[in-house]
């Protein structure tokens, strides 16, 4: 994402809680700041991309004393709706602005500048940030602060559910005597076609579970979905079942790709397995 911003001509100061992780960006043209205050002090726009809402909150608290009034803080992490609304209130109280803008599209989307960006905030703030967003992907304003996180949860609900359904389809094909690869090829282009069937269906056939989106991350999102559903007063029975399936492998495959939904299903069906390739769980070393 930083590379896309630099390629679009934006000056970028990069900071990471682990300084060594930001240092490679210097070679691409970013200024690497060892201190958080130095990173935000002169920034018109601050972008955070962190592992959880609690971490975003801690970084926000640490940055506030150095943040210039009127600065626009864009959080592109995946957090809860109530956390995003809290960040908005804290920034508004000191005269700054906030947009929550979580993304979908994975590592490939970040690299190619094709992320789907779901933005929650005022129309004026989202429009002010549009050139920045468009350097990284396609932005859609979905409502006020916090609405971006709701949209991301809806995205992850569909992703998590579809991963499990694709796993069930492939395992059923194998167990019932059909070629699962041929079944996948046969149904592509019909109503069952999806990006999940395309990308992760192939991953499952290859038994490639090297992480893109991790099981632990998907599970965090599933719990956030259920929390949002409880707050909104709605029951999501399928999402509850999907959450249970990921819970069943959290202790065994925490860092596997979320397509490891297949591994969770196979544990539920002893003796049944899609294909005969060995499982890939770690990246091949050069």
Secondary structure, DSSP 8 states (H G I E B T S, - for coil): -HHHHHHTT---EE--SSHHHHHGGGGGT-EE-SSHHHHHTT-SEEEE--S-HHHHHHHHHHHHTT--TT-EEEE-S---HHHHHHHHHHHHHTT-EEEEEEEESHHHHHHHT-EEEEEES-HHHHHHHHHHHHHHEEEEEEESTTHHHHHHHHHHHHHHHHHHHHHHHHHHHHHTTS-HHHHHHHHTTSTT--HIIIIIHHHHHHTB---SSBHHHHHHHHHHHHHHHHHHT---HHHHHHHHHHHTTTTTSTTSBGGGHHHHHHHHSTT--SSSS--B-S----
